[in-house]
Amino acid sequence: MKDLLTWIPRIIGLLFTGFMILFSLDAFSGDTSIAQKILGFLLHLIPAFVVGGCLLLAWKYRLLGGVLFMVLGMVFTIYFSTYRTASHFVSVSLPLFVAGILFMVSQWNVVSTLT
């Protein structure tokens, strides 16, 4: 059970980062120049970089990662207005909340097995 609680939030974080990278590919549509498309792509990658950075921290420091993922879930809910539609909330914000909760539970599971 300990290994499962360790790896499920990490996998959720990796899949969500890939999901955000997939969203950033929409910057290549349209009639703009290639330089503007690349700039738009890099700007669209910022949320994926933030989630990836939090995942790197969470990989080593689970409790901090859990808190960061919960904060990211709140920020994504407000900034991207995912609270307006249930499908948007489930696909964008909920994975962050679930990963955050699981990171915190995995930390508490490790602490409780040590005592």
Legacy VTK file of the C-alpha trace (Angstrom):
# vtk DataFile Version 3.0
C-alpha trace
ASCII
DATASET POLYDATA
POINTS 115 float
0.000 0.000 0.000
2.904 2.328 0.763
4.293 1.991 -2.763
0.872 2.586 -4.270
0.402 5.782 -2.262
3.858 6.893 -3.324
3.440 6.333 -7.052
-0.195 7.233 -7.798
0.197 10.996 -7.116
3.453 11.033 -9.069
1.774 9.368 -12.040
-1.162 11.787 -11.820
1.299 14.696 -11.819
3.188 13.332 -14.817
0.008 12.675 -16.784
-1.365 16.115 -15.944
1.873 17.780 -17.051
1.646 15.900 -20.342
-1.998 16.975 -20.638
-0.977 20.621 -20.198
1.777 20.242 -22.799
-0.782 18.804 -25.194
-2.963 21.889 -24.639
-0.068 24.180 -25.511
0.183 22.728 -29.005
-2.816 24.842 -30.019
-0.407 27.773 -30.341
0.661 26.386 -33.722
-2.735 26.979 -35.301
-3.584 30.226 -37.041
-2.033 32.530 -39.600
0.780 34.036 -37.570
4.502 33.834 -38.290
6.550 30.908 -37.026
8.304 33.178 -34.487
4.945 34.227 -33.022
3.806 30.605 -32.961
6.924 29.519 -31.072
6.542 32.423 -28.634
2.890 31.507 -28.104
3.879 27.871 -27.555
6.438 28.846 -24.910
3.870 31.049 -23.157
1.335 28.226 -23.222
3.949 25.933 -21.637
4.247 28.089 -18.479
1.485 26.202 -16.564
3.089 22.876 -17.515
6.477 24.119 -16.275
4.918 25.252 -12.993
3.193 21.893 -12.469
6.391 20.061 -13.438
8.427 22.122 -10.972
5.950 21.400 -8.202
6.097 17.725 -9.121
9.882 17.746 -8.808
9.582 19.249 -5.328
6.812 16.819 -4.407
8.913 13.867 -5.518
11.311 14.519 -2.635
9.172 16.505 -0.165
5.707 14.948 -0.204
3.994 17.221 2.284
5.281 20.371 0.572
4.257 18.898 -2.767
0.801 18.126 -1.471
0.342 21.686 -0.302
1.699 23.056 -3.594
-0.630 20.849 -5.639
-3.608 21.954 -3.544
-2.636 25.602 -4.063
-2.206 24.942 -7.787
-5.655 23.392 -7.868
-7.121 26.530 -6.326
-5.154 28.828 -8.650
-6.160 26.837 -11.749
-9.790 26.839 -10.601
-9.852 30.609 -10.238
-7.512 31.654 -13.078
-8.907 29.300 -15.719
-12.505 29.641 -14.389
-12.984 25.885 -14.234
-15.654 26.327 -11.559
-18.123 27.338 -14.279
-18.349 23.923 -15.937
-18.126 20.553 -14.240
-16.241 18.974 -17.155
-13.599 21.720 -17.083
-13.212 21.371 -13.334
-12.872 17.578 -13.551
-10.304 17.715 -16.348
-8.192 20.686 -15.198
-8.528 21.294 -11.457
-9.569 17.998 -9.899
-6.379 16.061 -10.816
-4.334 18.687 -8.965
-6.504 18.404 -5.853
-6.400 14.599 -5.964
-2.616 14.540 -6.407
-2.215 17.035 -3.561
-4.338 14.977 -1.201
-2.527 11.775 -2.182
0.907 13.373 -1.681
-0.115 14.441 1.826
-1.621 11.030 2.635
1.532 9.292 1.401
3.646 11.522 3.663
1.472 10.754 6.674
1.586 7.043 5.809
5.404 7.144 5.814
5.464 9.018 9.150
2.977 6.641 10.756
4.970 3.548 9.708
8.125 5.030 11.249
6.552 5.449 14.681
LINES 1 116
115 0 1 2 3 4 5 6 7 8 9 10 11 12 13 14 15 16 17 18 19 20 21 22 23 24 25 26 27 28 29 30 31 32 33 34 35 36 37 38 39 40 41 42 43 44 45 46 47 48 49 50 51 52 53 54 55 56 57 58 59 60 61 62 63 64 65 66 67 68 69 70 71 72 73 74 75 76 77 78 79 80 81 82 83 84 85 86 87 88 89 90 91 92 93 94 95 96 97 98 99 100 101 102 103 104 105 106 107 108 109 110 111 112 113 114
